[in-house]
Amino acid sequence: MALLEIRNVTRRFGTLEAVKDVSIAIEPGEFFTLLGPSGCGKTTILRMIAGFDEPDEGEILLDGKSLAGVPPERRPLHTVFQSYALFPHMTVAGNIAFPLEMAGRSHDEIRQRVSETLALVHLEEKADSFPHELSGGQKQRVALARGLVNKPRLLLLDEPLGALDAKLRVEMQIELIALQREVGITFIFVTHSQQEALALSHRIAVMKDGRVEQCDEPDQLYTQPANRFVADFIGKINLLDVEVKSSSKVLLGLHAAGLGDIAATDPRPIAVGERGVFALRPELIRVFGHRESADLKNRFEGVVRELLYLGDVTLYKVELANGRVIEALMPNAAPGRAKFHEVGDAVTVCWRHDAGVYLRS
Amino acid sequence: MSAPRTRPSGLTEWVVTLPPTIFLLAFFLAPALIVVAAGFRETGEFGGLAPIDSFAALTLDAYRFLGGDVIYLEIFARSFLVAALTTLICIVLAYPLAWLIARSPKSRRDFLVLLVILPFASNFLVRIYAWIMLLGPANLLYTPFAVIVGMVYAHLPFMVLPLYTNLEKHDPALLEAAQDLGANAWTRFWRVTFPLSLPGIFSGSALVFIPVLGMFAVPELLGGTGDILIGNLIKEQFLENRDWPLGSALSIMLTILVLALAGLTAWASKRGLHGTEAVT
């Protein structure tokens, strides 16, 4: 049975539907992420799980029991707030002891659990410090410790890494994964950063305008996006408007106006004449000089208009015959060569027939 | 956590601070010293101060006189009791009011604060006279109760404002966090809101307690003969009895007690309020 089940939940603020008929089931031990741009409803869902907000329709069940009408202080789950919300008048140890005191634990148990949890987040020597004496990363760890110390059924994390600088954020991501594995508590994580979501999660629900667009594992979301929004939101991608020319078993023949035919694969039965979008990741495109040959079906001539040298890889923006610019990412793996092409070079772009995804609009 | 500021140059510092310095020296420090000196002189033949011809004329008579009569100790004790009671009642009345203003929508807060300070727009004595008319028919006039009512009435805004300023800055996320971690409304108040509001309570208490100690108008207008406080006593020495040395000695005693109390409070709050500076 799912640990937490969100069943057909809708939440309106005035005329605005912040969450529209969302259903999600979260399994025990999962690191689950709600991902989407600001205003997509992800924080509203988190607040409804925590109990600070109630659904207008539908229900939220924990261990099969409805949470409707249960106030936040009586829900067996804790939240790590974006602003950390550490109590400024309590020490680090005092902050971490707070949920244990609320749960009525004994003095000895509190002392022991606080010191265990401090060790878990590597803050033993900061036990008697006050929050204003800590760095951003340390505050973050105290907030995590405070959320975890009473072993909640669920830990909700509301953009907890948003206030950290880029380098620290990556470090905390790694710590967060290790921490979740160690304590085995189910995490529900809210973020607008697709990179963060891909790096941390077992499963991700991509949200837009109050709806879940796709709920899947990170690699599935990346390689098999369900629609144009998901394809565009997660990672870099080229989107070409196409028309279906032929469809037989797994082979799909597409036509892009002004460009030519594209060979693709798709196991679904698709009607000839249907219009959709062909989505192609930049790292799956090869860019060749004219003299180099490539035995690939999808070949199109173009000119390099811009390039972005990133050290390990170079991003080429290639203008095709129909005026469309597509982005290709090539690793600079050849020894002694910085990059393969210059701006203005005439090139051929190619990709395998199973490289891209056809998205029905 | 304040950003480092560029220090103004020596000259600018002098020019800016000179006028207030001169003002304070001439109109605050000098009179204060005169009062201190007056406490060690003799009463003149027709009151006021006796002419002074040598240091031998200085005397501790005024202080001996103070120590010699238990009535003065009683009046000091009563004054402190009235001040403490007024402060306590002000805290109890002002806290919910300040809390409600701080929780009301931003657009309404300024208006509500304006209502709190609106009584200052009319003369203080007029407002105390109004209490005579209110308390008179109820047979409560010229009682200790009337004095406390008048004191609380006159000083309530001085408690509301610092409390409001403090409560308004509380991060609502802290209460959500406390609730999320299992605290009910009662616990949230006593474990989060109240300790964080202590600096506001302290500054409000100082703004109420100290003026009440020296207040003479309220007891004079609303109190009975047995309700006189230090303020009345001092005023009496200077204006009616013309015993300036005794009046000065009383003033000095009052000042020393207030300073000692303020020092004690500052020391206690420094020890007990660790971390709360972050929100104030």
Contacts between the chains, C-beta under 8 A, distances in Angstrom:
chain1	res1	chain2	res2	distance
A	50	B	180	5.9
A	52	B	176	6.3
A	52	B	179	7.9
A	52	B	180	7.9
A	71	B	179	7.5
A	72	B	176	7.6
A	72	B	179	4.8
A	72	B	180	5.2
A	73	B	179	5.0
A	73	B	180	7.4
A	73	B	181	7.8
A	73	B	182	5.0
A	73	B	183	5.9
A	73	B	184	5.6
A	74	B	182	7.8
A	78	B	180	5.9
A	78	B	181	6.1
A	79	B	176	7.9
A	79	B	177	7.3
A	79	B	180	4.7
A	81	B	173	5.5
A	81	B	176	7.3
A	81	B	177	6.0
A	83	B	171	7.1
A	83	B	173	5.3
A	85	B	171	6.8
A	85	B	173	4.1
A	85	B	174	5.4
A	85	B	176	6.9
A	85	B	177	3.8
A	86	B	177	7.9
A	87	B	174	6.3
A	87	B	177	7.6
A	87	B	178	7.5
A	87	B	191	8.0
A	87	B	192	6.4
A	88	B	174	7.9
A	88	B	196	7.1
A	88	B	275	4.8
A	88	B	276	6.6
A	88	B	278	4.0
A	88	B	279	5.7
A	89	B	195	4.9
A	89	B	196	5.8
A	89	B	273	7.5
A	89	B	274	7.2
A	89	B	275	4.2
A	89	B	276	4.9
A	89	B	278	8.0
A	90	B	275	6.9
A	91	B	275	7.9
A	98	B	178	7.4
A	98	B	181	5.6
A	98	B	183	7.7
A	98	B	191	7.6
A	99	B	181	4.1
A	99	B	182	5.7
A	102	B	181	5.8
A	102	B	182	3.3
A	102	B	183	5.3
A	102	B	187	7.0
A	103	B	182	5.9
A	130	B	274	6.2
A	130	B	275	4.4
A	130	B	278	7.7
A	131	B	275	7.1
A	131	B	278	7.2
A	132	B	1	7.5
A	132	B	275	6.8
A	132	B	277	7.9
A	132	B	278	4.6
A	146	B	181	7.0
A	150	B	181	7.8
A	150	B	182	7.7
